[in-house]
Amino acid sequence: MSATLPPKGIVRQIEAVNDFVIKFANVNGSGSASANELFAKAILRMGVPVSPRNIFPSNIQGLPTWYEVRVTEAGHLGRRGGTDMMVAMNPQTWDADVAELAPGGYLFYDSTRALPPSKFRDDIRVIGMPLTEICNAVYQDPRQRQLFKNIVYVGALAVLLGIEPEVVEKLFGEQYKGKERLLASNVQALHLGCDFAREHLREPIGLKVRRADKVGDRIFVDGNSAAALGCVYGGATVAAWYPITPSSSVAEAFQKYCSKFRVDAATGQQRFAIVQAEDEIASIGMVVGAGWNGARAFTATSGPGISLMSEFIGLAYFAEIPVTLINVQRGGPSTGMPTRTQQADILACAYASHGDTKHVLLFPEDPHECFEHAAAALDLADRLQTPVFVMTDLDIGMNQRLCAPFAWDDSRAYDRGKVMTAEELEAGRDFGRYKDVDGDGIPWRTLPGTHPTKGSYFTRGTTRDAYARYSERGPDYIYNMERLLRKFRTAASLVPQPVVRLAAEKTPLGVIYFGSTSPAMHEALDALREERGIHLDAMRLRAFPFPDSVARFLSQHEQVFVVEQNRDAQMHSLLVNELDVDPARLVRVLHFDGTPITARFITDTISQHVNQERA
């Protein structure tokens, strides 16, 4: 067995400790995902923050898939851009994968079959290991040969990069507890890789992992699981859904958590209802019905599901029924890119349904806020008696991310809003289902069965007066529609407020961003200041309707960049439409190729614009 020697002509190899990007190029269905995740978690267990992202196809087994791991002691959790080391295991994507490497980077590949010199570059370091040959010599079963090849390269990389094999073994022990046969075979494969690397790959490389203590008390979790747990914490007892990538694991995680937290310990009775409906239309219909009955209910979907749900969403808005929708956004339109990320449903959700509608949107930045915003959405839906959208996306939803631990308070009280009691009705309190008695646009409601003779009303999607009586009189319609606008303005003071980060010095430039652009934006702000001399005041939006502070921020700056992941500048349009801001003062920073936005993209785009303005 022999290792491929580095080609001649390399001037300088990339050297970095706890600060590099490694990318795995594999084939979908090869079992590589679990091995690559194991690699990332091992570095995390050594106290070094990682930010992994899985890039996988939406079609059948055999298509290309990638897994990118950013190792960053500084704690940057967004994509940096660029690749320092490529583990190239897919011949179909070889040329593109090799081309993606930064000069001075490292190419690790299966050298069982010799490749011509034209397949390599002179400015990278090549590390060949005969993975197939090794596995064929040890394993007889074809599937084992494929699966354990992934573990073998993890072992080799552990030696090359300085990852402690004992950490990987401990992860195996946790994963295969009670399954000793699987544990032993995985440990064997790991050491096959370690032993080969120690004996044959002795030439040191410049990328290293060194123990640190930079993770702290943060947890490692995906946004879909976090949102599901947030729904449990927020009091949801009903979920109706139809499977759609990338949201399906929200309902699946909700099922898991309900089985733990929503089962009566004494009787074993389940105190939740989860229905996989026949389609998205049925699922939102069930959620609307549950909300009308007083249950806290939600659905999880993606853009195409929102399209199908629009008529029911309009009913919930006009009939004023609490509904929570978790929209894990993906690329569109139509089927689009189901396994790629975008922030492209903003306008579709803000104005979902026909006629004049406006909906509350929440924009979590990470799994921690997925948890918080899911719970908050259930409160807001009840208090405002309206649909509330949690606007996450695939990047947050399906990728594990370091984030602050969730705060769980068993004494937390749910905000049910204005619900009139039987005692208040019995005392003769006036009840007009759609009457604004407090000036905030929010009417009082009753729940079914509150009182045997008082407080009942007919829920309809057609127009009515303040007492829920059918009416097509113009004044009654105008009263309702203007009251709904008052309620929407009230919502602006109740939703999560924006987060502002001021520059170190006074600047006429600002930037607005939201959701999954947040980690890349944080890093870009530092790079713009330190490397380009560009100072920006920054505001992270966390909700729509926009609080008054957003308009003030815009008025205080001559130009404001709006960073978002879609083609049509949807947040830009929403700001212009809702705040009457001059569009010329807002500069679009748009990223929409389906991959998460990078700090380098933001830095380069803003720098180019500022330099052009200064020229």
N, C-alpha and C positions, 0 to 999 in steps of 0.2 A: 504494500500500500504506500502511496506517496501523495504528497500535497503539492498543489500547483504553486510554483514560486512566483513572487511578485514580478511584474514586468519591469523592464528597465525604463529609466527616464523620469521616474517620479521625483519631483523637486522637493515637495514637502507634503508629508502626510498630515491629516487632521489629527490634532491632539487635544483631548478634552477629558476632564474628570467630572463625572456626574452632570454632564451637559452635552447631550448629543441626541440625534434622532436615528433610530434603527427601524427599518421597514422590512416586513416579511412579505414576499410575493409567493402565494401558494395557489392551489387549485381547490375550488369549492367542493366540499364533500370528502376531502382527504384526511380529515381529523386534525388539521393544523390549528384550528381555532383554539382548542383547549390547551395545546402546547404553547402557543404564543401568549395566551392569557397567563399561563403558568410562569412564563419568562418575565412578564411585566410585574406580576405579584411578588416574585422573588426579589426583584430590585426594590419594590415598595417595602418588603419585610426587612430590607437592609437600611431602612430609614431614609431612602432617597425618593422624593416625589416622582411619580410618573403620570403621564397623560396618554393613555392608549386610545386608538380609534380603529374600529373594524370597518373596512370598506369591502362590501360583499355584493354579489350580483343578485338580481331578483329572479333569475331564471334557474334552469336545472343544474344538477351536479355536473362538475367538470369545467365550469367557467372560472375565470380568474378571480381571485380574492386577495386582498391586502390587509395587513395589520400593522399599523404604525404606532410605535412607542416613542414618546418623547421623554427622555430622562433629564430631569431638570432640578438640581438642588435648589435653585432660586425659586422654585415653586410655580413656574409659569404653566398654566393648564390649557392654554389655547394651542392651536397648531402654530409652529414656528415658520414652516415652509422650508423646503430643502431636505435632503437625506444624506446622512453621514455614513451609514452602513446599510447595504442591501443584502438580505438573505434571499437569493434568487432561486426559487424552487419550481418555477413554472416556465418551461421552454416557450410557451405561447407568447409570453409577455417579456421575454428576455431582453430584446433590444431596447424597449421602452424603459424597462427597469434599470438597465445599465446606464442608459442616457440620463436617468433622473439623478444619479449620484453626483454629489458635489466634487469638484477636483480635490484630489488628496483623500477621497473617501475610500471605503472598503467594500469589496464585493465578496460575499461568502456564497459558495455554490456546491452542488453535488458534482464532483469531478469523475464519477465512475465512467462516464463517456467523455472522451477527449473532444474538445471544441477547438476550432481553428482560431488563430490569433486575431482574425478580423472581428471576432465576437467580444473582444476585450478593448479596453482603453488604456493608453499609455500613462494617463494621469491619475490612475486609481491603483490601490493595492488589492490584489486578487488572492483569495484564500480558498483553495479547493480541498474538499474532503469527500472521499468516495462513499457517500452515505448508503447508496443502494447496494454497493458491494459488501459493506459491513453488515447490513441487515439481512441480505441474502445468505450470508455465511452463518448467521445465528438463528434466523427464524425460517420455518418451513411454510407457514400459512401466509398466503399473499396479503390478506388484510392486516395481519400483524406486521409484516414487512413495511406496509405503508404507514400504519399508525405509529409504530415505534421509530420510524425514520425521523419523525418530528421531535420525539423525545431525545434521540441521539444528537440532533443538532442543537437542542437546548443545552445538553451537557457540554458540547464543544464550545458553545458561546459562553457558557458559565466560566470555563477556564480562560478563554481568550479575554474576556471583559473583566474578570475578577469577581464574578458573582459566586457566593459561597454555595457549593453543592449541598451542604447540610441544610441550607434554607429551602432549597428545592425539595429535598427529601422530606422535610417537615410538612411542606405543602401537600406532597403525595400522601403522607400519613393522615392528614385531615380529610383529604378527598376520598381516600379509599379505606376509611376506618371500618373495620369489620369485614373487609374484602382483601384479605392478606395475599391471595393469589395475584390479584391485580396490582397490589402495592409492590410486591416483589418483582414482577415483570417490568414495571415502570422504572423502578430503581435500577434494575439491571441495564435497561436501555440508556438511562441517564449516565451510568458509569462507562458504558461503551463509548459514549461521546467524550466524556471527561478524559478517559485513558488515552484515546487516540490523540486528542488535542495536546495532552502533556508530552506524548512521545514524538509526534510528527509535526505539530504546529508550534514550534518553539520560537519562531520569529515574533517578537512582541509587536503589538499594535497600539496605536495612540489613544484609543478609547477605553476608558476604565470606569468601573463602578467601585466606589469606595464607601464604606459604612459612614452613615451620617445620622443625624437626629433632627430631620427637617419635616417629618410627617406630623408630629405632634399628636393631638387627639382627633385629627380628622378621620373620617370614614371613607370607604371606597365602595361606591354604589352607583347604579344606573338610575336615570331620572324616572323611568317608567315604574320601577319598584318603589321609588320614593313617593311618586304621585299616588300610587295605590295605597301606600301606608298612610299618606296624608288624608286620603278619603276616609279611611278607617278612623283616624284621629279626629277628623271633622264631623263624624257622626253618620256617614253614609251607611245605609242598610240595604239599598237596592242598586244594582247595576244591571243594565241591559246593553248588549253590545253585539256587534257582528265583526268577525275577524278581518283585520286589514293591517298590513304593514305600514308604518312601524309601531302601531299602537296596541297590538294584540296582547303583549305581555303586561299591559296595565291591568286588564281584567283578570288575567291569569294570576298575577301577583295579589290582586284584591281577594281572589278566591283563597289563596294560601293564607293571607293575613286574617281573613274573616274566620277561617277554620281554627285559627289560634285565639283570636280575640272576641269573636262573635258567637261562641257556643257556650250555652249555660253549663257551668261546671257540675251542677247538681243533677240536671235532667238530661243533658246531652242535646238539648233542643237547639237547633240552629236559628240564630236571630238575624238572618240576612237572606236576601233573595238575589241570585245571580242568574240571568237568563241570556243564553246565546240565541239571539233572535234569528229569524229567517233572512233578514236584511237590515240595512241601516234605518230604513223608514220605520220598520216595526220597533227597532230598539229605541229610537227617540220617542216614539209614541208611548211605549211602556214607561219611559222615564218621565214624560210629561204627566201621564196618569198617576204615577207614584207621587210626584211632586204636588199635584192637586190634592191628593189624599193626605198630605202632610208628612210623607216620608222624605228623608234626604236621599236623593237619587242622582246618579250620574251615568254618562256614557263616555266611552273612549273611542276615538276614531281618528281619521286623517282627512285630507282635503276632499277626496271623492265622496267620503261619507258625509261631510258637511253639505256638499251639493245636494245629496239625496234627502238630507234632513231639513232642508231650508223651509219647507212649508210648515212643518211642525214647530220649527224654531219661531217662525212668525206668529203662530198660534200662541205659543208660550209667552212671547213678548206682549201681545195684545190682550190676552186673557190674564196676564200677570201671574204666571205660575213659575215657581222656583225650579230651575234646571241647571245642572252643571255639566259642561262638555269639556273633556280633555282632548285637545287637538294636537296630536303628535305629527307635526307638519313634515311633508316630503316634497320632492320635486314634482311638478305638474306642468301643464294641465293634463286632463285625461288621466290615463294610468301613469304617464310621466316616468319618473325615476323612483319607484317605490322604496328602494334601499339607499337613496341618497337624501341629503338634508337640504332644506331651504326654509326661508321664512316668507312663504309665498301665499299664505291664506289670510293675510291681515285684513285686506279690504273685504274679502268674501265673508269673513266672520264679523267684522265691525258693522256691516250693513246686511247681514244674512236675511233672506226672505225678500218678498216683494213689498212695494209700498214704502212708507217712511219708517224705517227701523234703525235703531242704534243699540249696540250691545256692549256690555262690559267685557274687556279683554285684560287678562293678566299675563305678564311676560316674565317667567322665571329665568334666572341666569344659570342655574346649576341644579343638581339633585336636591340640595338643601331647600332651595326656593320652590322646587316642584312639590316637596312635602308641605311647606308652609302655604303656598298658594292654593294647593288642592283643598286644604282644610279651610282656608280663608274664602275660597270660592263658594263653598257650601253655606257659610255664614252670609256672604254677600247675596247669594241667590235668594235666601230666605228673607233677609232684611229688605232687599230691593224688589222682591217678588218678580224675578226676571231671569232669563238665561245669562249665565256667566261662563266665559270661555277661558280655559287655561291653555295658553299658546306656547306649548313646548315644541320640540322638533326632534328629528332622528338623532342628531348629534348629542343632545342632552339625554334623550329618552333611552337609547339603546347602547350607549357607551358608558363604561364605568368611569367615574370621576371622583377625585378627592374633594371632599366638601366638609363643612362644619357639621358636627353631629346634630341630630334632630333633638329638639326640646319637646319632651312629652310631659304634660301636666294632667294627672288623673282627675284633678278637680276642675278642669276646663269646662266652662259653661257655654253651651251653644247659643248663638244669637238667632232666635227664631223670628225677630222682627215684630211687626204689628199684628198680633193674633188676638182677636177678641175672645174673651172667656164666656162661659155660660153665666157666670155671676154678673158680668157686665151687661150681658144681654137681658138677663132677668131684671136687672135694676132699671131697664128702660133706655139704655144707651142707644143713641141713633146709630144704625148700621147702614152705610151706603158702600157697597163693595168697591166702587170705583170713585169714591168721593175723597177729595183732598181736604182733610180737616186740620192738618198740622202745618201746611204751607211748604212741605218738602216734596210734594208730588207723590208720596207713598201712601196708598190707601190702607185701610184696615181690612183684614180678611178673617174668615172663620174656617175651621177645619170641619170636615164632614162628621156629623154626630155630636157636635158641640152642645146643641140644645134641641129638645124635641120639636119646638114650634118656632123658634126665633133664629135669626142669623142665616137662614138658607138663601141661596141665590142660584140663578141659572148661569152656567158658564158657557159662553158662546164665542165664536170667532167673528161674528158680525157686530156691527156697531150697537151701542147701548148708551143709556144715560148713566148718571152717577150711581143709581141704585140697581144697576145690572138689568134694567128693563130694555127690551128691544126698541131701538130708535134709530132712524136714519135722518133725523133733524140735523141740519148743519151745525147749529150751536152746540148740540150734544157731542158731535164728532170733534169739533174744534176744542171743546173743553177737555176731552180725553187726550187728544194728541198734544195739546200744550202742557197738560199735567204730566204726561210721559216725558216730555222734555225737561220739566222741572225735576222730575225724579232722576233723570240722567245727570243733570247738573249736581244734584245731591250726591250722586255716586262718586263724583270727582273728589269729594272730600273723604270718602270712605275707603277707596281703593288704596293699595300700597303706593306710597309717594315716591317720586324720583329720588335717585341718589346722585349727588353733585360732588365732583372732584375738581377743585380749583387749581389752576396752574400756579407755579412758584412766583410768577410775575404777571402783572396786568397784561391782558391780551385782547385784541378785538376778535379773536377766533375761538369758536366753540365747536364741540362735536356732540352729537346725540347718537346713542346706540341702545341696544336692548337685547334681551334674551341671550342666545348662544354666542353672539358676537363678543360678549363681555370679556372672557379671559384673554382673547387675542387683542382686544382693545386696550386692556390694562397694560399689556406688554408694549403695544405700539405707542402708547402715550409716553412711556419711559424712553423708548428708542427715539421718538420724534424730538424729545427735549435734549437727550444726551448726545445723540449722533447727528441730528439735523438742525438743532437750535430752534426748533418750532415749539411754541408753547400753546397749549389748548386748554380751555376750561371744558370739562366733560360732564354730561348729564346722562345717566342711565335711566331710561324710561322703564317703569315697572307696571304700568297699567294705562288703559284707555277707558273712560274719558280722561283727557289730560287735565291734571290739576293746574291751578293758576300759575304755579311756579314754572311751568313749561313755557308759557307765553312770556313771562318775565325774562327767562333765560334767553329766549330768542331775541327779545328786544334789546338786550344788553350787549349783543355781539353783531359785528358788521357782516360776518359770514359764519355759517354753521354747517359743518359737514354732517350728513346723515348716513350712517353706516348700516347697511342691511343686506340680507342674502336673498335677493330676488331681482328679476330683470326690470320690473316696471316701477321701481322706487315707491313701493306701496306705503311705507311709513312716511316718506316725503309727501306723498299725496294726501295722506290723512292729516298731517300737520297743516298743510296749506288749506285744506278743505275746512277743517274744524277751527283753526285759529286765525284764518285770514292773513297769514304771513305772506310777504312778498316772496314768490318762488325764486327770484334771482338771488336772494340771500341764503338759500339753502343749496348746498353742493352735494350731489349724489356720490356716494361711495358704494358701488354695487358689486356683489360677488355672487355668482349663481351657477357655477359649474357642477354643483351637487356635493362637492367636498366642503368641509368646514373652512371658514375664512381663516386666513393666517395673519399673524402680526406683521410679517414682511409685506403682504399685499396692502394692508391698511397704511403702513408707514410709507411705502413707495407711492401709493396713489395720492395721499394727502401731500406729501413732499413735492410731487410733480406739480400739483395744482398751486401750491403756495409759491414755488419757484417761478412758475409762469406769471403769477400775479405780480411778483416782485420785479420781474425782468422789465 
